């Protein structure tokens, strides 16, 4: 998806100066955090559909390289009895991280702009 976006019309517009580069940077950040933030996830066309598996849910860790690494680190740090503080620039990504922590069975507290 990252390579596809890099060769898109939007990026060509940015490179030619017709589109603000900030738009592209936001999209690239979303793609790097979790592709579902850009694509809408596997159920984007039917948001009320019940996901029969975790892999079909919005923000499933298996579709994000970053979350796969975070999952591995959380397991390691849990074994080492470490405490962890996760930061995100968006509440949407924080929600994805929260789902991961819940699935892994860890205790957590969440603080965001609505707290």
Protein Blocks (a to p, Z undefined) as FASTA:
>chain_A
ZZmmmmmmklmmmmnopacfklmmmmmmmmmmomklmnnpamlmmmmbccfbfklpghia
klpmklmmmmmmmmmmmmnopacddddfbfklmmmmmmmmmmnopacddddfkZZ
